[in-house]
Amino acid sequence: MATTTTAHSVAVFTTDYWEPIICSLYLVGLCSLTWMLQKRFPKWGEWRHTSVARIAIVLILIDSFAYTYTAALLTLGVGTSRNHVSCSVGIWVCIGLYATTKLLITFFLIERIHTVHGKDTPRRKSKLYISNIAMALGWVIVLIVFVTSNNHGRLRDSDGSCVYTLDHRATFSAAGLDIFLDLYFSLLFAVPLLRGIWVKHPKIRWIAIRSLIAAMLSMACSVANLLTIAFLARAHSLSAICG
């Protein structure tokens, strides 16, 4: 007897209590991002004098808001489990917005490195800045791997839930590059701090400490995603988890 896949109006959750939990997380996330945007967004006349790093933060917050809002809309509104098309669209929206967020975070950390290591040197003449940008372009290679790999969404036969299947090559290449860059950036902040190079420059030292924390948190998230998707979920992830 053939097995039929049941379509649902929204995402399918394994247990009833997961839906209100996920919905609450989306609401808290959107409210928090809105508050942070309101704090960081420059006034109309301040854009010319706004630093590149601050603009990067604003773009990260905007991209994160778009990521969270779109994930909530797809998961709880349109419904990733409605049909195969909505499920497939969901995975590429998830990959695209997540990748742009990571790219913007990388650019922000590169700007912070330039601030603490050679702010007086123009970016085009800074070997460290140019080499960091060259390494960040590795994300283009990762994007090509994702596009050419077997990443797809499907409706599970047992309950009709949308499941994202991520190719191991794409998963490990993205996580590997992300962890490498975050570790490298962390060392660029940590080694001078341990040597006490910025003791006489408290402002730069404080920027380096905050940037080091940001790099370490980014690396922790990357490791968690790698373990969850590649090992615990065996490269299969429910659509709500990606959101």
Number of C-alpha atoms within 10 A of each C-alpha: 3 4 7 11 14 15 20 17 14 19 25 27 16 11 7 9 9 13 17 10 11 18 15 12 14 19 15 12 16 19 13 14 19 15 11 15 18 12 10 14 18 16 9 7 8 10 11 8 8 13 11 13 17 15 16 18 19 20 19 22 21 18 18 20 20 16 22 22 17 19 25 21 16 25 29 20 13 15 24 34 31 22 20 16 13 18 25 21 14 28 26 17 17 19 16 14 19 17 16 17 19 19 18 19 20 24 20 22 24 21 22 23 23 20 16 21 19 15 13 10 13 10 14 9 9 16 12 16 20 14 12 21 15 11 14 19 12 16 20 11 13 21 17 11 17 22 12 11 15 14 19 18 26 22 25 18 12 10 16 19 28 33 27 27 20 22 18 17 13 20 20 14 18 23 20 16 17 23 21 14 21 24 16 14 22 22 14 16 24 17 11 16 17 9 9 12 11 17 13 9 11 10 11 15 19 15 15 25 15 13 22 24 14 18 23 17 13 20 20 14 14 20 15 13 16 20 15 16 21 18 11 12 13 13 19 18 20 24 28 24 13 18 21
